[in-house]
Amino acid sequence: MDWLELEKKYFMPVFKRFPVVLVGGKGPWVWDEQGRKYLDFLGGWAVNSLGHCHPAVVEALAKQAGELIHTSNQVYTIPQLELARLLVENSSLDQVFFCNGGAEANEGAVKLARKYGRLYRQGAYEVISALNSFHGRTLAMLAATGQVKFQEPFAPLPEGFLNVEYNNIEALKAATTRKTCAVLLEPIQGEGGVIIPGKDYFHQVREWCDKEGLLLILDEVQTGVGRTGTLFAYQQLGIEPDILTLAKGLGSGVPIGAILAKRRASVFSPGDHGSTFGGNPLVCSAAYATLRFILENRVLENVKWVGSYLRDKLMELKSEFGFIREVRGRGLLLAMEFEGEISEAVVQSCLHQGLLLNPVRPNAVRLMPPLIIGEAEVDQALGILQKVLTELQV
Ligand SMILES: *Cc1c(COP(=O)(O)O)cnc(C)c1O
């Protein structure tokens, strides 16, 4: 069967896919239909937090699938409530809502902020987000995503969003008006190229939000659930958000998103929001297993240790290859930036050598291996990367 032809014929052509058909995976490894193995530093776009088919997740899913898959939110189900408790007990937020992904979580967060504005800020509704951000593909989240290439083809976009320069407190202050109800930011701009703001930025943002009575929404869809070495990236910023959104790594591969809010920002009333699939027993059992595994098995320590090991080794590559401009990131969310627009070439060569990477920018690759990756696999990946960079150099 020619699967690539099938895709071309039957699937909307939106994805730039690798010419690879994956059929299996275990831990940080995946393999294709011809039996070729790859080290997965793409991680399903930072989704496969425990790697592929982790026994804790597989067991939880299998058990739950045999008991109760879906019910609707017209009734109570136990995995949903256990997961909600675990998230709240391990964060600085008080209440949770479950949905199906990142864009949907952010949409819900903006709805919360608008309701808050209506109740406490004379109908303020505007949300300020950052240029070069990424918040998802729905129409409203395209308006929040400060990148022209995503927005332009789909205008007109919903009103009530303003994009200002990231890491620039003055820009945020200048854009704030009596219509502003919230600020929506990523702790690290992931899709934007793993952009890390200055040390003071989030302190300044928090201070400004407090002074002006704005809600601070942190989009941790990519940085959350251990990716940066702490359960949430905000824990490294020394501030707390009013609203936090999660998705990608939360379920180790099952589609789940979450909105968490401080009590004062948790302003939905019955009927204000909802979801048919959101938080069903099946996905919540996988997320609960993922989170418990992370918390009970020193996974965050592993992210910190292996993350800094990988970073150090990438820095060594940087001193070896003059065309590597920068290595940046936190934990296991890392990027390597080049002098020229060579990331496609690097990624294609790595693919042929058995390493999956993401060309996050024309001049930068992003590395997002599973949180459980070990030093030996990192060494293997680095061996491939070094070989590829050497070949590119000549
Ligand atoms: C991926 C991502 C989203 C969108 O998530 P989807 O599940 O694809 O809707 C939103 N925000 C950030 C920061 C992301 O990285």
The ligand as a Gaussian input file, in Angstrom:
#p B3LYP/6-31G(d) Opt

LIG

0 1
 C        0.540000      23.485000      20.596000
 C        0.173000      24.703000      21.329000
 C       -1.158000      25.172000      21.350000
 C       -2.257000      24.524000      20.546000
 O       -2.576000      23.273000      21.024000
 P       -3.560000      22.326000      20.160000
 O       -3.745000      21.139000      21.054000
 O       -2.845000      22.017000      18.884000
 O       -4.809000      23.079000      19.934000
 C       -1.434000      26.281000      22.119000
 N       -0.478000      26.905000      22.830000
 C        0.805000      26.484000      22.832000
 C        1.813000      27.213000      23.658000
 C        1.182000      25.383000      22.073000
 O        2.453000      24.990000      22.046000

